[in-house]
Amino acid sequence: MSDQPFLRSLKEGETFTGFLLAQEAAFKTSSKGTDYLELKLSDASGDLKAFLWDIRAIEGDMDAVQADAFLKVKGAVSSYNGRMQLRLDKVRFAGDAEVGDFSHFFPVSQRPVPEMLDELDRWIASLADPFVRKLITALFVEDADLRAAFAKAPAAKSMHHVYLGGLLEHTLSILGMADRACGHYRAMNRDLVLAGVLLHDVGKTAELSYARSFGYTDAGNLIGHISMEAQWIQRAAEGIPGFPEELRLQLLHIVLSHHGRLEFGSPVLPKTPEALLVHYLDDLDGKLEVMFRAIREEGDSHWSAYSRSLERMIYKVRWPQAHSPAKIGQEPLS
């Protein structure tokens, strides 16, 4: 296993034999009436579509070949419509004990979690309003289970920051931009903005499942992270004596409106400067992460594969960055 190459290092025509995690698995019937297996296989470097055209080549229990299972596969790398895929010759179920070290299979943030948590605590300590700081501290510091989940969860199932620690990394990135924006727009309430950034996706710790492959929990499918966050804010505010009603409304509004549009899942549109800023910075950070990830994709083309989330291909040629002055404007908190 230690010598097994990562998926993203494979080239067209190479063969692969090893363990992979099945994110998706479906038995289908071709136009010719033959059954085949379509898989989405992954490791820490990413994922590839894979096809086993003769299901008789499945070794052992066919029913065990399903999503969230580790599989041992053998096949060759090919290209179809500009995308790499695996054409499999053999597939079998592999137990957790056989796989051993799980770290090979789950993408993780490049930033160390302790470092990110230290930065998180510095942002929380910078909040000036005592009620805002108490509410944020209750959720992100005093609730040990939520803090641990916030440090581990991805930011999304498939859109952006799709790796362990992605939610925390995404949140810290927006906090940095938000702090600078509040320095520019002096009329902004910095505490409201930073608290809104911290709260806007914290419900994804319960909306998403990320113990093996990334997906949605039952609560995530039935309620969603925005509704969860509203409940958590309400409960935390009720536990703080004298918590101002106007502050509760302002924080709830930022969270409820952060998707920006009704058709994108927000029950209300952003109606305060702070809510509008949180929405656009959240949207910007997610879309830029998708672009930068596409630019890093292997391949000789100047263009990425079509991005469904951005509805476009990404131009991968980067103009060299000129040397910039050592300091422009205020220094970031982090």
Buried (B, 14 or more C-beta within 10 A) or exposed (E): EEEEEEBBEBEEEEEBEBBBBBBBBEBEEEEEEEEBBBBBBBBBBBBBBBBBBEBEBBEEEBEBBBBBBBBBBBBBBBEEEEEBBBEBBBBBBBEEEEBEEEEBBBBBBEEEBEEBBEBBBEBBEBBEBEBBBBBBBBBBBEBEEBBEBBBBBBBBBEBBBBBBBBBBBBBBBBBBBBBBBBEEEEEBBBBBBBBBBBBBBBBBBBBBBBEBBBBBBEBBEEBBBBBBBBEBBEEBBEEBEEBEEEBBEBBBBBBBBBBBEEEEBBEEBBEBBBBBBBBBBBBEBBBEBBBEBBEEBEEEEEBBBBBEEBEEBBEBEEEEEEEEEEEEEEEEBB
